[in-house]
Amino acid sequence: MTIPVPLARGPRRGLPPTHFADLTLSEVKNKMRELGMPAFRADQIARHYYGRYEADPLQMTDLPTGIREAVKDALFPQLLSPVRYIEADGGATQKTLWKSPDGTVLESVLMRYSDRATLCISSQAGCAQACPFCATGQLGIQRQLSAAEIVEQVRVAASTMEKGEMEGGPGRLSNVVFMGMGEPLANYKRVLRAIRQITAPIPQGFGISQRHVTVSTVGVAPAIRRLADEDLAVTLAISLHCPDDELRNTLVPANNRWPLADVIDAAKYYADRTGRRISIEYAFIRDVNDQLWRADMLGQLLHRELQQMAHVNLIPLNPTPGSEWDASPRDRQDAFVQHVRAQGVTCTVRDTRGQDIAAACGQLAAEEK
C-alpha cells in the first residue's frame, strides 16, 4: 500500500492545491492580476484547457515564454497520474486507475457506443455509503475529490476522444455520468462546481449539454431538493435497488436515515422543478431483490408517485471477486422487466460493459490497495 504524502496545510487541507479547474473564468482573471499579468491571459489559458484539452502551460504557445512557468506554478499543480489503463469490448471500453500525489486512488471509465461516448467519473475516493454489493462501498471513504480532480477526468477523456486514441477513431465526448466512486451529493459543493465547469460553453467550460450529465445518488433527500433548486437540467439517477424499506435498509444503509418515502418525495420535487424524468437504478441481485412481487411493488410505487416521470434502469450485477452477491439469470431479468412495464412504468436493461476488466466501480482501486 502506498504511504500517503501529507498535503499542504491551509483552507483546502485534505485536498490538492487550488488548480485552474477549481476556478471560474472571473476568478482566473483575478489570479492573473495578482500575478501581474493582463486579465486576457485567463481567456487564452481557458481556451487551451477547455477547448483544446491542454493542461500544460509550457505547451500553450500563444502565452509568452517568460510567463508559462509562472502560470504552471500558480495554477497547474500536479493532480492525477494514470496508474493503469485497461481496455475491453474490443477497445470500446477503457478504464483508468488514477493516483494523486498523496496516494489517493480513483477510477473512471470511458465507454464508446455507436451514437455517443460516455464517461463515468468518480466524485470521492472510496465511499462512505457501505452498500454491501458494491466494491467501492467496501473500501470505505478515503477523502473528497476536489472540483479540479473531477473535471480533470473529463478533460482527459475528451482529449482521448478528440485524438482518436480509442477504438473507432476521432470523436467527441458527449455524456458524463457521476456513477463512479463515491456519493456525489455528499461532496455537493465541489460536484456542483464541476458540473458547471463541464457544461458551461467554451471558454468557461467544456460545453457538454446539461441534459447529457447524470448525477447518481443513493437518495440523500435534502441534497436532492437542493439540487432541484440550482436551475440545472441534469438527469437525476437514484440508486433505489428495491421498493421496500426492510430490504433497502440492508442494501442501501443510507435508507435508515432517508427512507423510501423521503427519497421518492424528493424525487417528485426534482421532477416537478426541472421537468426531467428520474432514472431509477436497480442492481439486479440473484435471490435478493429479483422477486417478481418486488417488480410489481416497484412499478406500482413509481406509477403512483411519479406517473410518467420515472424510468427504471435494471442493472445486471457485476459481481466482485469473493462476493456472495451474484447476477440473476436472464429469464428472471426479462420477467422482472415485463412486470414493471405492466404497471405503466418504462423499464430497460442497462448495457453492461467491461465485466472482463473489473469494471465494477472500485475493483481496480481495491486491487491497488
C-alpha positions as CSV (number, residue, x, y, z in Angstrom):
1,M,0.0,0.0,0.0
2,T,1.3,3.5,-0.9
3,I,2.1,5.6,2.1
4,P,0.3,8.9,1.7
5,V,2.3,12.1,1.4
6,P,1.0,14.8,3.7
7,L,-0.8,17.6,1.9
8,A,0.0,21.3,2.4
9,R,-1.9,22.9,5.3
10,G,-4.4,25.6,4.6
11,P,-8.0,26.2,3.7
12,R,-8.0,23.2,1.4
13,R,-6.5,20.8,3.9
14,G,-7.0,17.2,2.8
15,L,-7.4,18.4,-0.8
16,P,-4.8,19.1,-3.5
17,P,-3.7,22.7,-4.0
18,T,-6.0,25.0,-5.9
19,H,-5.9,24.2,-9.7
20,F,-7.1,26.2,-12.7
21,A,-10.2,23.9,-13.0
22,D,-11.3,24.8,-9.4
23,L,-11.8,28.4,-10.5
24,T,-14.3,30.2,-12.6
25,L,-13.0,32.3,-15.5
26,S,-13.5,35.5,-13.5
27,E,-11.5,34.0,-10.6
28,V,-8.7,33.1,-13.0
29,K,-8.7,36.7,-14.3
30,N,-8.3,37.9,-10.7
31,K,-5.4,35.5,-10.3
32,M,-3.8,36.8,-13.4
33,R,-3.9,40.3,-12.0
34,E,-2.4,39.1,-8.7
35,L,0.5,37.6,-10.8
36,G,1.0,41.0,-12.6
37,M,-0.4,39.7,-15.9
38,P,-3.2,41.1,-18.0
39,A,-6.6,39.6,-17.4
40,F,-7.0,38.5,-21.1
41,R,-4.4,35.7,-20.4
42,A,-7.1,33.9,-18.5
43,D,-9.2,33.6,-21.7
44,Q,-6.1,32.2,-23.5
45,I,-5.5,29.6,-20.9
46,A,-9.1,28.7,-20.7
47,R,-9.4,28.1,-24.4
48,H,-6.4,25.8,-24.2
49,Y,-7.8,23.9,-21.3
50,Y,-11.5,23.7,-22.2
51,G,-11.2,24.0,-26.0
52,R,-8.0,22.1,-26.8
53,Y,-7.9,19.9,-23.6
54,E,-4.3,21.1,-22.9
55,A,-3.3,21.3,-19.3
56,D,0.4,22.1,-19.5
57,P,1.1,25.8,-19.8
58,L,4.5,25.0,-21.2
59,Q,2.7,23.8,-24.3
60,M,0.4,26.9,-24.6
61,T,2.3,28.5,-27.4
62,D,0.3,31.8,-27.5
63,L,1.5,32.6,-24.0
64,P,4.8,34.4,-23.8
65,T,7.6,32.1,-23.0
66,G,8.6,34.1,-19.9
67,I,5.2,33.6,-18.1
68,R,4.5,29.9,-18.9
69,E,6.4,28.6,-15.9
70,A,4.8,31.1,-13.5
71,V,1.3,30.1,-14.8
72,K,2.1,26.5,-14.3
73,D,3.4,27.0,-10.8
74,A,0.4,29.2,-9.8
75,L,-2.5,27.3,-11.5
76,F,-1.5,23.8,-12.6
77,P,-0.2,21.7,-9.6
78,Q,0.0,18.0,-10.3
79,L,-3.4,16.4,-9.8
80,L,-3.9,12.9,-11.2
81,S,-1.5,10.5,-12.8
82,P,-2.7,7.3,-14.6
83,V,-1.6,4.1,-12.9
84,R,-3.3,1.6,-15.2
85,Y,-5.2,1.6,-18.4
86,I,-7.4,-1.5,-19.2
87,E,-9.5,-2.0,-22.3
88,A,-12.4,-4.3,-23.0
89,D,-15.2,-4.7,-25.5
90,G,-12.8,-4.6,-28.4
91,G,-11.4,-1.3,-27.3
92,A,-14.8,0.4,-26.9
93,T,-14.4,0.5,-23.1
94,Q,-11.4,2.0,-21.4
95,K,-10.9,2.0,-17.6
96,T,-8.3,4.2,-15.9
97,L,-7.0,3.9,-12.4
98,W,-5.7,7.3,-11.2
99,K,-3.4,8.2,-8.3
100,S,-2.9,11.6,-6.8
101,P,0.3,12.8,-5.2
102,D,-1.0,12.0,-1.8
103,G,-1.6,8.3,-2.7
104,T,-5.3,8.6,-3.2
105,V,-6.6,6.3,-5.9
106,L,-9.8,6.6,-8.0
107,E,-11.3,5.3,-11.2
108,S,-13.0,6.5,-14.4
109,V,-14.5,4.5,-17.3
110,L,-14.8,5.7,-20.9
111,M,-17.4,3.8,-23.0
112,R,-17.9,4.3,-26.7
113,Y,-21.2,3.4,-28.3
114,S,-22.4,3.8,-31.9
115,D,-24.2,7.1,-31.1
116,R,-22.3,8.5,-28.1
117,A,-19.3,8.4,-25.9
118,T,-20.0,8.3,-22.1
119,L,-17.6,8.9,-19.3
120,C,-18.3,7.5,-15.8
121,I,-16.5,9.6,-13.3
122,S,-15.7,9.5,-9.5
123,S,-16.6,12.3,-7.1
124,Q,-15.0,10.8,-4.0
125,A,-12.1,8.4,-3.3
126,G,-13.9,5.5,-1.9
127,C,-17.4,5.8,-0.5
128,A,-19.0,6.0,3.0
129,Q,-22.3,4.6,2.0
130,A,-21.3,0.9,2.7
131,C,-23.7,-0.7,0.2
132,P,-22.7,-4.4,0.7
133,F,-22.8,-5.4,-3.0
134,C,-20.6,-2.5,-4.2
135,A,-16.8,-2.8,-4.3
136,T,-16.4,0.9,-3.6
137,G,-18.7,0.7,-0.6
138,Q,-16.4,-2.0,0.9
139,L,-13.4,0.3,0.5
140,G,-14.8,3.0,2.8
141,I,-14.2,6.7,2.3
142,Q,-10.6,8.0,1.8
143,R,-11.4,11.6,1.0
144,Q,-13.4,14.0,-1.1
145,L,-12.2,14.9,-4.6
146,S,-11.6,18.5,-5.5
147,A,-13.6,20.1,-8.3
148,A,-10.5,20.0,-10.4
149,E,-9.9,16.3,-9.8
150,I,-13.4,15.7,-11.1
151,V,-13.0,18.0,-14.1
152,E,-9.6,16.5,-15.0
153,Q,-11.2,13.1,-15.5
154,V,-13.5,14.7,-18.1
155,R,-10.7,16.7,-19.8
156,V,-8.5,13.6,-20.3
157,A,-11.4,11.6,-21.7
158,A,-12.4,14.4,-24.1
159,S,-8.8,14.6,-25.3
160,T,-8.7,10.8,-25.8
161,M,-11.8,11.0,-28.0
162,E,-10.7,14.0,-30.0
163,K,-7.3,12.5,-30.7
164,G,-8.8,9.2,-31.8
165,E,-6.9,7.3,-29.0
166,M,-9.9,4.9,-28.6
167,E,-11.3,2.3,-31.0
168,G,-13.4,4.0,-33.7
169,G,-11.2,6.9,-34.5
170,P,-11.6,10.6,-33.5
171,G,-14.9,11.6,-31.9
172,R,-16.5,13.7,-29.2
173,L,-17.2,13.0,-25.5
174,S,-20.9,13.6,-25.3
175,N,-22.1,12.2,-21.9
176,V,-20.8,12.4,-18.4
177,V,-22.3,10.3,-15.6
178,F,-21.4,10.7,-11.9
179,M,-21.7,7.0,-11.3
180,G,-18.1,6.1,-10.3
181,M,-16.6,6.0,-6.9
182,G,-18.4,8.0,-4.2
183,E,-21.7,9.6,-3.4
184,P,-21.8,12.8,-5.4
185,L,-24.3,14.6,-3.2
186,A,-22.0,14.0,-0.2
187,N,-19.4,16.2,-2.0
188,Y,-22.1,18.7,-3.0
189,K,-20.3,22.0,-3.5
190,R,-17.4,20.5,-5.5
191,V,-19.6,18.4,-7.6
192,L,-21.9,21.3,-8.4
193,R,-18.8,23.4,-9.4
194,A,-17.6,20.6,-11.5
195,I,-21.0,20.3,-13.3
196,R,-20.9,24.0,-14.1
197,Q,-17.4,23.7,-15.5
198,I,-18.3,20.7,-17.5
199,T,-21.4,22.2,-19.0
200,A,-20.5,25.9,-19.4
201,P,-19.7,27.0,-23.0
202,I,-16.1,27.3,-24.1
203,P,-14.0,29.0,-22.7
204,Q,-15.8,28.8,-19.3
205,G,-16.2,25.0,-19.6
206,F,-16.3,22.0,-22.0
207,G,-19.7,22.9,-23.4
208,I,-21.3,19.4,-22.8
209,S,-25.1,19.7,-22.6
210,Q,-26.5,19.6,-19.1
211,R,-29.1,17.1,-20.4
212,H,-26.2,14.8,-21.1
213,V,-24.9,14.9,-17.5
214,T,-26.3,12.4,-14.9
215,V,-25.9,12.7,-11.2
216,S,-26.4,9.4,-9.3
217,T,-27.3,9.2,-5.6
218,V,-28.3,6.7,-3.0
219,G,-31.0,9.1,-2.0
220,V,-29.7,12.0,0.0
221,A,-33.1,13.6,0.2
222,P,-32.1,17.1,1.4
223,A,-29.4,17.4,-1.2
224,I,-31.8,16.2,-4.0
225,R,-34.1,19.1,-3.1
226,R,-31.2,21.5,-3.0
227,L,-30.0,20.3,-6.5
228,A,-33.5,20.8,-7.8
229,D,-33.2,24.5,-7.0
230,E,-29.9,25.0,-8.8
231,D,-31.5,25.8,-12.1
232,L,-29.8,22.9,-13.9
233,A,-31.2,20.4,-16.4
234,V,-29.0,17.4,-15.4
235,T,-30.6,14.0,-15.0
236,L,-31.1,12.7,-11.5
237,A,-30.4,8.9,-11.0
238,I,-31.5,7.3,-7.8
239,S,-29.9,4.0,-6.7
240,L,-33.1,2.5,-5.4
241,H,-32.3,-1.2,-5.7
242,C,-35.6,-2.3,-4.0
243,P,-39.1,-0.9,-3.4
244,D,-39.4,-1.8,0.3
245,D,-37.7,-0.2,3.4
246,E,-37.0,-3.5,5.1
247,L,-34.6,-4.8,2.4
248,R,-33.4,-1.4,1.4
249,N,-32.1,-0.7,4.9
250,T,-29.7,-3.6,4.3
251,L,-28.8,-3.0,0.7
252,V,-28.6,0.8,1.0
253,P,-27.7,1.7,4.6
254,A,-28.5,5.4,3.9
255,N,-32.1,4.3,3.8
256,N,-32.0,4.2,7.6
257,R,-31.6,7.9,7.5
258,W,-33.7,8.8,4.5
259,P,-36.3,6.1,4.0
260,L,-38.1,5.4,0.7
261,A,-40.9,7.8,1.4
262,D,-38.4,10.7,1.8
263,V,-36.4,9.7,-1.2
264,I,-39.4,9.4,-3.5
265,D,-40.8,12.7,-2.2
266,A,-37.5,14.4,-3.0
267,A,-37.5,12.8,-6.5
268,K,-41.0,14.2,-7.1
269,Y,-39.8,17.6,-6.1
270,Y,-36.9,17.3,-8.5
271,A,-39.1,16.2,-11.4
272,D,-41.6,19.0,-10.7
273,R,-38.9,21.7,-10.5
274,T,-36.8,20.6,-13.5
275,G,-39.3,18.8,-15.8
276,R,-36.7,16.0,-16.0
277,R,-37.5,12.3,-15.8
278,I,-35.9,10.5,-12.9
279,S,-33.7,7.5,-13.6
280,I,-34.3,4.7,-11.1
281,E,-31.2,2.4,-10.8
282,Y,-31.9,-1.1,-9.8
283,A,-28.9,-3.5,-9.3
284,F,-30.4,-6.9,-10.1
285,I,-29.2,-9.4,-7.5
286,R,-30.0,-13.1,-7.6
287,D,-32.4,-14.3,-4.8
288,V,-32.1,-10.9,-3.0
289,N,-34.2,-8.3,-4.9
290,D,-35.2,-10.2,-8.1
291,Q,-38.6,-11.5,-6.9
292,L,-41.5,-10.7,-9.3
293,W,-43.6,-9.4,-6.5
294,R,-41.0,-6.8,-5.9
295,A,-41.2,-5.9,-9.6
296,D,-44.9,-5.3,-9.2
297,M,-44.3,-3.3,-6.0
298,L,-41.7,-1.2,-7.7
299,G,-43.9,-0.5,-10.7
300,Q,-46.9,0.4,-8.5
301,L,-44.8,2.7,-6.3
302,L,-43.3,4.6,-9.2
303,H,-46.5,4.8,-11.2
304,R,-48.4,6.1,-8.1
305,E,-45.8,8.7,-7.1
306,L,-44.0,9.7,-10.3
307,Q,-46.5,8.8,-13.0
308,Q,-44.6,9.2,-16.3
309,M,-41.6,10.8,-14.7
310,A,-39.7,7.7,-13.8
311,H,-37.6,5.2,-15.9
312,V,-36.2,2.1,-14.4
313,N,-32.7,1.0,-15.4
314,L,-32.3,-2.6,-14.5
315,I,-28.5,-3.3,-14.0
316,P,-27.3,-6.9,-14.0
317,L,-25.0,-7.1,-11.1
318,N,-21.3,-7.1,-11.9
319,P,-20.0,-9.5,-9.2
320,T,-16.8,-8.6,-7.4
321,P,-14.2,-11.3,-6.5
322,G,-15.1,-13.2,-3.4
323,S,-18.6,-11.6,-3.1
324,E,-21.6,-13.6,-2.0
325,W,-23.7,-11.5,-4.4
326,D,-24.4,-12.6,-8.0
327,A,-26.4,-11.5,-11.0
328,S,-29.9,-13.0,-11.6
329,P,-30.5,-15.3,-14.6
330,R,-31.6,-13.9,-17.9
331,D,-35.1,-15.3,-17.7
332,R,-35.8,-13.8,-14.3
333,Q,-34.4,-10.5,-15.6
334,D,-36.8,-10.5,-18.6
335,A,-39.8,-11.4,-16.5
336,F,-38.9,-8.6,-14.0
337,V,-38.8,-6.1,-16.8
338,Q,-42.3,-7.2,-18.1
339,H,-43.8,-7.0,-14.6
340,V,-42.5,-3.4,-14.1
341,R,-43.8,-2.4,-17.5
342,A,-47.2,-3.9,-16.8
343,Q,-47.6,-1.3,-14.0
344,G,-47.2,1.5,-16.6
345,V,-43.5,2.3,-15.9
346,T,-40.8,2.2,-18.6
347,C,-38.1,-0.3,-17.8
348,T,-34.9,-1.2,-19.7
349,V,-31.8,-3.3,-19.0
350,R,-28.6,-1.4,-19.0
351,D,-25.9,-2.5,-21.5
352,T,-23.2,-3.8,-19.2
353,R,-19.6,-3.0,-20.2
354,G,-16.2,-4.2,-19.1
355,Q,-17.0,-7.2,-17.0
356,D,-13.7,-8.8,-18.0
357,I,-11.7,-5.9,-16.8
358,A,-13.1,-5.5,-13.3
359,A,-15.1,-2.5,-14.5
360,A,-17.4,-2.6,-11.5
361,C,-16.7,0.6,-9.6
362,G,-13.9,0.2,-7.0
363,Q,-12.5,-3.1,-8.2
364,L,-9.2,-1.7,-9.6
365,A,-8.8,0.6,-6.6
366,A,-9.3,-2.3,-4.2
367,E,-6.6,-4.3,-6.1
368,E,-4.2,-1.3,-5.9
369,K,-4.7,-1.0,-2.2
